[in-house]
Amino acid sequence: MITYQLCEDIQASAKLTHENMRVYYEKFAPDWDEAMIRGQIANLENWDILDNDEVVGALRIEFDNQCCVIRDLQVLSVRQNQGLGAQAIEYAGKQAVKNSATTLALRVLKVSPACRLYHRAGFATISEDERFYYMEKHVS
């Protein structure tokens, strides 16, 4: 059963992100390491994604006015393509509504396979730049 709890080990969570994103960091941000990730996520709402009490991913969100921004969504590579990302997006939507937000927003690297997940989850691309799609979804 998939559950969510506020992160208890930021260092382990940062390591999960670094390992998952290593190929992208090597290409786009070679100076990023776990310490930099810890610094970036320290002030976010960090959720562990658990399967039977085992951490299988991380969801990081922050609130800006009536918007809940998904700053990061990571699922262990061996657990990807099993619906965990879609469930985490649904959970983020519930957190958004609970905190009176009407929009979920995120940015995703154009080369990321997660783009398909976000489109399937109902996100629309509202803008883009050289590397990123900026996406939003209405929640209620």
C-alpha positions as CSV (number, residue, x, y, z in Angstrom):
1,M,0.0,0.0,0.0
2,I,1.3,3.4,-1.0
3,T,1.4,6.0,1.8
4,Y,3.1,9.4,2.2
5,Q,4.9,10.9,5.2
6,L,6.9,14.0,5.8
7,C,10.5,13.2,5.1
8,E,12.5,12.2,8.0
9,D,15.9,11.9,6.3
10,I,16.7,14.8,3.9
11,Q,20.1,13.5,3.2
12,A,18.8,10.1,2.0
13,S,16.1,11.9,0.0
14,A,18.7,14.2,-1.7
15,K,20.7,11.1,-2.5
16,L,17.7,9.5,-4.2
17,T,17.2,12.6,-6.3
18,H,20.9,12.8,-7.2
19,E,21.0,9.1,-8.3
20,N,17.8,9.4,-10.3
21,M,18.8,12.6,-12.0
22,R,22.5,11.8,-12.5
23,V,22.3,11.6,-16.3
24,Y,20.6,15.0,-16.5
25,Y,22.9,16.6,-14.0
26,E,25.9,15.3,-16.0
27,K,24.5,16.9,-19.1
28,F,22.9,20.1,-17.9
29,A,24.4,20.9,-14.4
30,P,27.6,19.0,-13.8
31,D,28.4,20.9,-10.6
32,W,25.3,19.6,-8.8
33,D,25.9,17.2,-6.0
34,E,23.9,15.9,-3.0
35,A,24.8,18.9,-0.8
36,M,23.5,21.4,-3.4
37,I,20.3,19.3,-3.7
38,R,19.9,19.3,0.1
39,G,20.2,23.1,0.1
40,Q,17.5,23.4,-2.6
41,I,15.0,21.1,-0.9
42,A,15.5,22.2,2.7
43,N,12.7,24.7,2.7
44,L,10.2,22.7,0.7
45,E,7.5,20.4,1.9
46,N,9.3,17.1,1.5
47,W,7.2,13.9,1.4
48,D,8.5,10.4,1.3
49,I,6.6,8.0,-0.9
50,L,6.3,4.7,1.0
51,D,5.4,1.2,-0.1
52,N,4.8,-0.9,3.0
53,D,7.0,1.5,5.0
54,E,9.9,1.4,2.5
55,V,10.8,4.7,0.9
56,V,10.3,4.3,-2.9
57,G,10.3,7.9,-3.9
58,A,10.1,11.6,-3.0
59,L,7.6,14.4,-3.6
60,R,8.5,18.0,-2.9
61,I,6.0,20.8,-3.1
62,E,5.7,24.4,-2.1
63,F,2.8,26.9,-2.1
64,D,2.8,30.2,-3.9
65,N,-0.5,32.1,-3.6
66,Q,-3.2,29.8,-4.9
67,C,-0.7,27.5,-6.6
68,C,0.9,24.3,-5.4
69,V,4.2,23.8,-7.2
70,I,5.6,20.3,-7.6
71,R,9.2,21.1,-7.3
72,D,10.4,17.5,-7.5
73,L,8.9,14.1,-8.0
74,Q,11.3,11.1,-7.9
75,V,10.5,7.4,-7.9
76,L,13.2,4.8,-7.5
77,S,14.2,3.5,-11.0
78,V,13.2,-0.1,-10.1
79,R,9.7,1.2,-9.2
80,Q,9.1,3.4,-12.1
81,N,6.2,2.7,-14.6
82,Q,4.1,1.1,-11.8
83,G,1.7,4.0,-11.3
84,L,3.6,5.6,-8.3
85,G,4.2,8.9,-10.1
86,A,0.5,9.2,-11.0
87,Q,-0.5,8.4,-7.4
88,A,2.0,11.1,-6.1
89,I,0.5,13.7,-8.5
90,E,-2.9,12.8,-7.2
91,Y,-1.6,13.2,-3.6
92,A,-0.1,16.6,-4.5
93,G,-3.5,17.6,-5.9
94,K,-5.1,16.7,-2.5
95,Q,-2.5,18.7,-0.7
96,A,-3.1,21.6,-3.0
97,V,-6.9,21.6,-2.3
98,K,-6.3,21.1,1.4
99,N,-4.2,24.3,1.3
100,S,-6.7,26.3,-0.8
101,A,-4.6,26.1,-4.0
102,T,-6.5,25.9,-7.3
103,T,-3.6,25.1,-9.5
104,L,-0.8,22.5,-9.6
105,A,2.3,23.7,-11.5
106,L,5.7,22.2,-12.4
107,R,8.5,22.4,-14.8
108,V,10.1,19.4,-16.5
109,L,13.1,18.9,-18.7
110,K,12.0,18.4,-22.2
111,V,14.1,15.3,-22.6
112,S,12.5,13.7,-19.5
113,P,10.3,10.7,-20.0
114,A,8.2,12.1,-17.2
115,C,6.6,14.6,-19.7
116,R,4.3,11.8,-20.8
117,L,3.2,11.1,-17.2
118,Y,2.3,14.8,-16.7
119,H,0.3,15.0,-19.9
120,R,-1.6,11.8,-18.9
121,A,-2.3,13.3,-15.5
122,G,-4.0,16.3,-17.2
123,F,-1.2,18.9,-17.1
124,A,-1.1,21.4,-20.0
125,T,2.1,23.1,-21.2
126,I,1.7,26.8,-20.7
127,S,5.2,27.8,-21.8
128,E,8.6,26.5,-22.6
129,D,12.2,27.5,-23.0
130,E,15.3,25.9,-24.3
131,R,15.3,23.1,-21.7
132,F,12.0,23.1,-19.9
133,Y,8.3,22.7,-20.3
134,Y,6.2,24.7,-17.7
135,M,3.0,22.9,-17.0
136,E,-0.2,23.5,-15.0
137,K,-3.3,21.7,-14.0
138,H,-6.5,23.0,-12.4
139,V,-7.4,21.2,-9.1
140,S,-10.6,21.4,-7.1
